[in-house]
Amino acid sequence: MKTLLRHGRTTLLVLAAGLLLAACGQEDAPQQAAGNQERPPHPVEVTEIARQDIPLDKSYPSLLRSDNEVTLVARVTGFLEQRHFEPGQLVEQGQKLYTIEPDLYQAAVNQREADLQSARAELARAQRDADRFERLLSQNSVSRQQYDQARAELGVAQAGVAQAEAALASARIDLGYAEVTAPVSGMISLSRVNVGNLVSSGTELATITPLDPLEVRFQLPQRDAFELRRQVGEQSVEAITAVLRVPGTDGAEGPTLEGRLDFLGSRVEEATSTVQASATFANPEGRVLPGQFVRVSLEGLKRYDVLAVPEIAIGQGLMGPQVFVLDEESVARARTVELGEVAGPWQIIRGGLEVGERVVVGDPSGIEPGTAIDPRPFEGEAGEIVEAVEQAEAEAEQDAAEAMQQGAGTPPAGEQDGEANEDDAS
């Protein structure tokens, strides 16, 4: 009887334990189901890769120069009598700048004029003698030798006149050089010779630098030059707009000028693998000066028929740069790619992608291989995506900084407790 009672109690205990485990299992089942539930697809911009023409945003370093800059040089010898300008002023073409002892050269001109008159008088006498001897020869009144002598004297007199005329022209040229005038319009430098000094032919006097227009010469990588020639085709290179940016002070942006490309070289420099180019910029207000370091960019320069994604879509994987490509089920798969050059907000892809593949072009943060993607349409504005991501990152950094400042302004818990204990003790 006791054995049956003990067996019944054991059976009841087993049944109770089974019911309890069943109840626990029912309570844990919803929790496990909730834990195994898949996360919703990650929404991000996706595009189907296709070949396109990408405009480049490239600039090239150079130095500004004035193509018509002139160094004034004395052409005659003499004392510098006058200077007719103030250093640094704008002078006009033809304006008188220096006077170099003009009286001396005016006297030389007068002397050469007198020599010319004497030579012409001698020529007239020789001409009359030659005509007279010619008539007498026809009458057999003079010998042939006398006639030939008269003709020779006439030739000498003609040569004397030509020589005197040349000497007079040379003297007048020297007289003109005694007044130094501006060959071009521009800003004149400090005078290198003071008034009263003796100058000679070849002495440098000053420099005139035209400020409008200005020229900049720069070197294009050969690939850029080839693409530019391809783009220009049969048109003139002047159809390409050039933009000149001058660095400002303290990191600020300097002035910007717009001009035209006016020369593109026809050969590649062997040492640098570059092609020389030049552009001209109007500078009516003299906002920039020759000798400044500048950067020149060409608007409209493109890369043709290339694959490209927004630069923000490029991540770094174990094998190098990578992007996320969607499979048929819109699941992200990492793909290593070969990068080309950066064209503004675009990154040109040289290898690793095929036309027609779907690629994540939005911000790849939070995406891992195997992540389900909710594809959002991409409008082709790579710049807007980059700006949006940069703005979000800036806001996040600002929030973190504010949180740190708030944390720094609140004393630690230990210090607060200590202050409370001191107050209680008092």
C-alpha positions as CSV (number, residue, x, y, z in Angstrom):
1,M,0.0,0.0,0.0
2,K,2.8,2.4,0.9
3,T,4.6,1.5,-2.4
4,L,1.5,2.3,-4.5
5,L,1.1,5.6,-2.7
6,R,4.8,6.6,-3.2
7,H,4.5,5.6,-6.9
8,G,1.4,7.8,-7.3
9,R,3.2,10.8,-5.8
10,T,6.1,10.3,-8.1
11,T,3.8,10.2,-11.1
12,L,2.1,13.4,-10.0
13,L,5.5,15.1,-9.6
14,V,6.5,14.1,-13.1
15,L,3.3,15.3,-14.6
16,A,3.6,18.6,-12.7
17,A,7.2,19.1,-13.9
18,G,6.1,18.3,-17.5
19,L,3.4,20.9,-17.3
20,L,5.8,23.4,-15.9
21,L,8.3,22.8,-18.7
22,A,5.6,23.1,-21.3
23,A,4.5,26.4,-19.9
24,C,8.1,27.7,-19.9
25,G,8.5,26.5,-23.4
26,Q,5.4,28.4,-24.5
27,E,6.7,31.6,-22.8
28,D,10.2,31.3,-24.4
29,A,8.9,30.5,-27.9
30,P,7.7,34.1,-28.7
31,Q,11.0,35.4,-27.4
32,Q,13.0,33.1,-29.7
33,A,10.8,33.9,-32.6
34,A,11.3,37.6,-32.0
35,G,15.1,37.1,-31.8
36,N,15.1,35.1,-35.1
37,Q,13.1,37.8,-37.0
38,E,15.0,39.3,-39.9
39,R,15.8,43.0,-40.0
40,P,14.0,45.1,-42.6
41,P,15.9,45.8,-45.9
42,H,18.3,48.8,-45.8
43,P,17.0,51.7,-47.9
44,V,19.8,53.2,-50.1
45,E,20.2,54.7,-53.6
46,V,21.0,52.1,-56.3
47,T,21.7,52.5,-60.0
48,E,22.3,50.3,-62.9
49,I,25.8,50.8,-64.2
50,A,26.0,52.2,-67.8
51,R,28.7,54.0,-69.7
52,Q,28.5,57.8,-69.7
53,D,30.5,60.9,-70.3
54,I,31.8,62.4,-67.1
55,P,32.9,66.1,-66.9
56,L,36.2,66.6,-65.2
57,D,36.9,69.0,-62.4
58,K,40.7,69.3,-62.7
59,S,43.0,72.2,-62.2
60,Y,46.6,72.8,-63.3
61,P,49.3,74.9,-61.4
62,S,51.0,77.7,-63.2
63,L,52.4,81.2,-62.9
64,L,50.7,84.3,-64.3
65,R,52.7,86.2,-66.9
66,S,52.2,89.2,-69.1
67,D,52.8,88.2,-72.7
68,N,53.6,91.8,-73.8
69,E,55.9,92.8,-71.0
70,V,58.7,95.0,-72.2
71,T,62.1,96.0,-70.7
72,L,63.0,99.6,-71.8
73,V,66.7,99.7,-73.0
74,A,68.7,102.8,-74.0
75,R,69.5,102.8,-77.7
76,V,72.0,105.7,-77.7
77,T,74.8,107.0,-75.4
78,G,74.4,110.2,-73.5
79,F,73.4,111.7,-70.2
80,L,69.9,111.0,-68.9
81,E,68.4,114.4,-68.7
82,Q,64.7,113.9,-67.7
83,R,62.3,111.3,-66.5
84,H,58.7,111.9,-67.5
85,F,56.8,109.4,-65.3
86,E,56.3,108.3,-61.7
87,P,57.2,104.7,-60.8
88,G,54.2,102.4,-60.6
89,Q,51.9,104.5,-62.7
90,L,50.0,103.3,-65.7
91,V,51.5,104.6,-69.0
92,E,50.0,104.7,-72.4
93,Q,51.6,103.4,-75.6
94,G,53.6,106.3,-77.2
95,Q,53.9,108.2,-74.0
96,K,57.4,109.9,-73.5
97,L,59.3,108.4,-70.6
98,Y,63.0,109.5,-70.8
99,T,65.1,112.2,-72.5
100,I,68.7,111.3,-73.3
101,E,70.7,114.4,-74.4
102,P,68.6,115.2,-77.5
103,D,70.6,118.4,-78.4
104,L,73.7,116.4,-79.1
105,Y,71.8,114.2,-81.6
106,Q,69.9,117.2,-83.1
107,A,73.3,118.7,-83.9
108,A,74.4,115.5,-85.6
109,V,71.2,115.6,-87.7
110,N,72.0,119.2,-88.7
111,Q,75.5,118.2,-89.7
112,R,74.3,115.3,-91.9
113,E,71.7,117.6,-93.6
114,A,74.6,120.0,-94.5
115,D,76.6,117.1,-95.8
116,L,73.7,116.0,-98.0
117,Q,73.3,119.5,-99.5
118,S,77.1,119.5,-100.3
119,A,76.8,116.1,-101.9
120,R,73.8,117.2,-104.0
121,A,75.7,120.3,-105.2
122,E,78.7,118.1,-106.3
123,L,76.3,115.8,-108.1
124,A,74.8,118.7,-110.0
125,R,78.3,119.9,-111.1
126,A,79.3,116.4,-112.2
127,Q,76.0,116.0,-114.1
128,R,76.7,119.2,-116.1
129,D,80.3,118.2,-116.9
130,A,79.1,114.8,-118.1
131,D,76.5,116.3,-120.4
132,R,79.0,118.8,-121.8
133,F,81.7,116.2,-122.5
134,E,79.0,114.0,-124.2
135,R,78.2,116.9,-126.7
136,L,81.9,117.6,-127.3
137,L,82.6,113.9,-127.9
138,S,80.0,113.9,-130.7
139,Q,81.8,116.9,-132.3
140,N,85.2,115.1,-131.8
141,S,86.3,118.1,-129.7
142,V,87.4,115.9,-126.7
143,S,88.9,112.5,-126.4
144,R,87.0,109.4,-125.3
145,Q,89.2,109.3,-122.2
146,Q,88.1,112.7,-121.1
147,Y,84.4,111.8,-121.6
148,D,84.9,108.5,-119.5
149,Q,86.5,110.6,-116.7
150,A,83.5,112.9,-116.6
151,R,81.1,110.0,-116.4
152,A,83.1,108.4,-113.5
153,E,83.1,111.7,-111.6
154,L,79.3,111.7,-112.0
155,G,79.0,108.2,-110.5
156,V,81.1,109.2,-107.6
157,A,78.9,112.3,-107.0
158,Q,75.8,110.1,-107.1
159,A,77.3,107.7,-104.5
160,G,78.2,110.7,-102.3
161,V,74.6,111.8,-102.3
162,A,73.4,108.3,-101.3
163,Q,75.9,108.1,-98.6
164,A,74.9,111.5,-97.2
165,E,71.2,110.5,-97.2
166,A,72.0,107.3,-95.3
167,A,74.0,109.2,-92.7
168,L,71.2,111.7,-92.3
169,A,68.7,108.9,-91.8
170,S,70.9,107.3,-89.2
171,A,71.3,110.6,-87.3
172,R,67.5,111.1,-87.3
173,I,67.0,107.6,-85.9
174,D,69.5,108.3,-83.1
175,L,67.6,111.6,-82.4
176,G,64.4,109.6,-82.1
177,Y,66.0,107.2,-79.6
178,A,67.0,110.2,-77.5
179,E,63.3,110.4,-76.6
180,V,62.4,107.0,-75.0
181,T,58.6,106.3,-75.4
182,A,56.4,103.5,-74.2
183,P,56.1,100.7,-76.8
184,V,53.0,99.2,-74.9
185,S,50.5,100.3,-72.3
186,G,50.9,99.0,-68.8
187,M,52.3,99.6,-65.4
188,I,55.9,100.9,-65.3
189,S,58.4,99.8,-62.7
190,L,61.0,101.7,-60.7
191,S,63.6,103.5,-62.8
192,R,66.9,101.6,-62.8
193,V,68.9,104.7,-63.7
194,N,68.7,108.1,-62.0
195,V,68.6,111.4,-63.9
196,G,72.0,112.7,-64.6
197,N,73.7,109.4,-65.1
198,L,75.5,108.5,-68.3
199,V,73.8,105.7,-70.1
200,S,75.0,103.8,-73.1
201,S,73.4,101.6,-75.8
202,G,72.0,98.5,-74.0
203,T,71.5,100.1,-70.5
204,E,68.2,98.9,-69.0
205,L,66.0,101.7,-67.8
206,A,62.7,100.3,-66.6
207,T,60.0,97.6,-67.3
208,I,56.5,98.0,-68.5
209,T,54.1,95.3,-67.6
210,P,50.6,95.2,-69.3
211,L,48.0,94.0,-66.8
212,D,45.2,93.4,-69.3
213,P,45.1,90.8,-70.7
214,L,47.2,88.3,-68.8
215,E,48.5,85.0,-70.0
216,V,49.1,81.8,-68.2
217,R,51.0,78.8,-69.6
218,F,50.5,75.4,-68.1
219,Q,51.2,71.7,-68.7
220,L,48.4,69.3,-69.5
221,P,48.9,65.6,-68.9
222,Q,48.9,63.9,-72.3
223,R,45.7,62.0,-71.6
224,D,43.9,65.3,-70.8
225,A,45.3,66.8,-73.9
226,F,44.1,63.9,-76.1
227,E,40.6,64.1,-74.6
228,L,40.6,67.8,-75.1
229,R,41.5,67.5,-78.8
230,R,38.9,64.8,-79.1
231,Q,36.3,67.1,-77.6
232,V,37.3,70.2,-79.7
233,G,37.4,68.2,-82.9
234,E,37.4,70.6,-85.9
235,Q,36.5,73.6,-83.7
236,S,39.0,76.1,-82.5
237,V,40.5,75.6,-79.0
238,E,39.1,79.1,-78.1
239,A,35.8,77.4,-77.7
240,I,37.0,76.0,-74.3
241,T,36.4,78.2,-71.3
242,A,39.3,78.5,-68.8
243,V,38.8,79.6,-65.2
244,L,41.7,81.1,-63.2
245,R,41.7,80.8,-59.4
246,V,44.2,82.8,-57.3
247,P,44.8,81.5,-53.8
248,G,43.8,84.1,-51.2
249,T,45.4,85.1,-47.9
250,D,44.8,83.1,-44.7
251,G,43.2,80.3,-46.6
252,A,40.4,82.4,-48.1
253,E,39.5,82.2,-51.7
254,G,41.1,84.7,-54.0
255,P,39.8,86.4,-57.1
256,T,38.6,84.3,-60.0
257,L,38.9,85.3,-63.7
258,E,37.3,83.7,-66.8
259,G,39.1,83.5,-70.1
260,R,39.7,81.3,-73.1
261,L,42.1,78.6,-74.1
262,D,44.1,80.1,-77.0
263,F,46.8,77.4,-77.5
264,L,47.2,73.7,-77.2
265,G,50.5,72.1,-78.2
266,S,50.9,69.6,-80.9
267,R,53.6,67.5,-79.3
268,V,54.2,65.7,-76.1
269,E,57.3,66.7,-74.0
270,E,59.4,63.6,-73.6
271,A,60.7,64.4,-70.2
272,T,57.3,65.1,-68.6
273,S,54.8,63.4,-70.8
274,T,52.8,66.6,-70.9
275,V,51.5,69.0,-73.6
276,Q,51.9,72.7,-73.3
277,A,48.8,75.0,-73.3
278,S,48.1,78.6,-72.7
279,A,45.0,80.7,-71.9
280,T,44.3,84.4,-71.9
281,F,42.3,86.2,-69.2
282,A,40.9,89.8,-69.2
283,N,42.0,91.7,-66.2
284,P,40.6,95.2,-66.6
285,E,40.7,96.1,-62.9
286,G,44.2,94.7,-62.3
287,R,42.8,92.3,-59.7
288,V,45.7,89.9,-60.2
289,L,49.4,90.5,-61.1
290,P,52.0,88.7,-63.1
291,G,54.1,86.3,-61.1
292,Q,51.3,85.1,-58.9
293,F,50.8,81.4,-58.4
294,V,47.5,80.3,-59.8
295,R,45.5,77.2,-60.7
296,V,43.7,77.0,-64.1
297,S,40.8,74.7,-64.8
298,L,39.2,74.0,-68.2
299,E,35.4,73.8,-68.2
300,G,33.9,71.2,-70.5
301,L,36.8,68.8,-70.3
302,K,35.3,65.2,-70.1
303,R,36.1,61.5,-69.9
304,Y,34.1,59.7,-72.6
305,D,32.3,56.4,-72.4
306,V,33.4,55.4,-68.9
307,L,31.9,53.6,-65.9
308,A,31.6,55.8,-62.8
309,V,29.9,55.9,-59.4
310,P,29.6,58.6,-56.8
311,E,32.8,58.8,-54.8
312,I,30.9,58.3,-51.5
313,A,30.0,54.7,-52.8
314,I,33.6,53.5,-52.6
315,G,34.5,51.6,-49.5
316,Q,37.7,49.9,-48.3
317,G,37.7,46.1,-48.1
318,L,40.4,43.5,-47.3
319,M,41.3,43.2,-51.0
320,G,41.3,47.0,-51.6
321,P,38.6,49.5,-52.8
322,Q,35.2,47.9,-53.1
323,V,31.5,48.7,-53.9
324,F,28.4,46.8,-53.1
325,V,26.6,45.0,-56.0
326,L,23.1,43.7,-55.6
327,D,22.2,40.2,-56.7
328,E,18.9,39.0,-58.1
329,E,17.4,39.0,-54.6
330,S,18.6,42.6,-53.8
331,V,21.2,41.4,-51.4
332,A,24.4,43.4,-51.1
333,R,27.6,41.6,-52.3
334,A,31.0,43.2,-51.9
335,R,33.0,43.6,-55.2
336,T,36.6,44.7,-55.4
337,V,37.1,47.4,-58.1
338,E,40.0,49.1,-59.8
339,L,39.8,52.9,-59.4
340,G,40.5,55.5,-62.1
341,E,40.7,59.2,-61.5
342,V,38.3,61.3,-59.5
343,A,36.0,63.7,-61.6
344,G,34.4,66.0,-59.1
345,P,31.9,64.0,-57.1
346,W,32.4,61.0,-59.4
347,Q,34.9,58.1,-59.1
348,I,35.7,56.6,-62.5
349,I,36.0,52.8,-62.4
350,R,38.6,51.1,-64.5
351,G,37.7,47.5,-63.7
352,G,35.6,45.2,-61.6
353,L,32.1,46.2,-62.8
354,E,30.1,45.3,-65.8
355,V,27.4,47.3,-67.7
356,G,23.9,46.5,-66.3
357,E,25.0,45.5,-62.8
358,R,23.1,47.2,-59.9
359,V,25.4,49.1,-57.6
360,V,24.8,50.8,-54.3
361,V,25.7,54.5,-55.0
362,G,24.5,56.0,-51.7
363,D,26.3,56.1,-48.4
364,P,27.6,52.5,-47.7
365,S,27.8,52.9,-44.0
366,G,25.8,50.3,-42.1
367,I,25.9,47.9,-45.1
368,E,27.7,44.6,-44.9
369,P,27.9,41.7,-47.3
370,G,24.6,39.8,-47.1
371,T,22.5,42.9,-46.1
372,A,19.1,43.0,-47.7
373,I,18.7,46.3,-49.7
374,D,15.6,48.3,-50.3
375,P,16.7,49.9,-53.7
376,R,15.9,53.6,-54.0
377,P,16.0,55.4,-57.3
378,F,19.2,57.4,-58.0
379,E,18.6,60.7,-59.9
380,G,22.2,61.0,-61.1
381,E,23.1,63.9,-58.8
382,A,26.3,62.5,-57.2
383,G,27.1,65.9,-55.8
384,E,23.9,66.0,-53.8
385,I,24.6,62.6,-52.3
386,V,28.1,63.7,-51.2
387,E,26.8,67.0,-49.8
388,A,24.0,65.1,-47.9
389,V,26.5,62.7,-46.4
390,E,28.9,65.4,-45.5
391,Q,26.2,67.4,-43.9
392,A,25.0,64.4,-41.8
393,E,28.6,63.7,-40.7
394,A,29.0,67.3,-39.7
395,E,25.8,67.3,-37.7
396,A,26.8,64.1,-36.0
397,E,30.2,65.6,-35.1
398,Q,28.5,68.7,-33.8
399,D,26.1,66.6,-31.6
400,A,29.1,64.6,-30.3
401,A,31.0,67.7,-29.4
402,E,28.0,69.2,-27.6
403,A,27.5,66.0,-25.7
404,M,31.2,66.0,-24.7
405,Q,30.8,69.7,-23.5
406,Q,27.7,68.8,-21.5
407,G,29.5,65.9,-20.0
408,A,32.5,68.0,-19.1
409,G,30.3,70.5,-17.4
410,T,28.7,67.9,-15.0
411,P,30.9,66.9,-12.1
412,P,31.4,63.1,-11.6
413,A,29.1,61.2,-9.2
414,G,31.9,60.7,-6.7
415,E,32.5,64.4,-6.4
416,Q,28.8,65.0,-6.0
417,D,28.5,62.4,-3.2
418,G,31.6,63.9,-1.5
419,E,30.1,67.4,-1.6
420,A,26.8,66.0,-0.2
421,N,28.6,64.3,2.7
422,E,30.5,67.5,3.5
423,D,27.2,69.4,3.7
424,D,25.7,66.7,6.0
425,A,28.8,66.8,8.2
426,S,28.5,70.5,8.6
